[in-house]
Amino acid sequence: QVQLVESGGGLVKPGESLRLSCAASGFTFSDYYMNWIRQAPGKGLEWVSYISTSGRTHRYADSVKGRFTISRDNAKRSLFLQMNSLRADDTAIYYCARGPPFDFWGQGSLVTVSS
Amino acid sequence: QSVLTQPPSASGTPGQRVSISCSGISSNIRSDTVNWYQQLPGTAPKLLIYSNNQRPSGVPDRFSGSKSGTSASLAISGLQSEDEADYYCAAWDDSLNSPVFGGGTKLTVL
């Protein structure tokens, strides 16, 4: 069965960095676009970034452009999100999701940015 | 401010039929398909409807989707207490060249 498991979240101070990982299993990882989607506490869903099957194409929400970098390792069936210059408004649960149409989601990894 | 507009809340009694709207513009809903997600309290979102009106395997046929012009709608018939959740619509936006979400609708089963 399809499984996505995020890791790497935690508490960091403003300006610091964090790297999230998403381990995929149960499907041919290299056949699918992958995404990061976040949800701030008590708020709705916000798409953050996507990456193509090869990793050559990626796109970012304006709110994270220039600070976040998405990447993937198809051999290791893993998706990553390097987050630099973190701000308080980056505090959220970060989900990795397959697709579109985002047909499978991980359980999420909580990132808290606070001094 | 979300790109797609949903009512913040909806409610119904068990057995009732409820509908949740999702409004967009020509660059998103009109030009592409709409997907719906259900997020039960404390859990990750789950795909409920894709390509406007298709149900993934395992989703009860009480859930249905439709689209007309720049609006889409999710209908839930035979409402059950376990349907109490947040519901989100999403579509691809040709102008932004990215996916966009609605702000979400909190469904309460009275």
Interface residues (C-beta under 8 A of the other chain):
Chain A: N35 G44 L45 E46 W47 Y50 R59 A61 Y95 P100 P101 F102 D103 F104 W105 G106 Q107 G108
Chain B: S2 T33 N35 Y37 A44 P45 K46 L47 Y50 S51 P56 D86 Y88 A90 W92 N97 S98 P99 V100 F101 G102 G103 G104
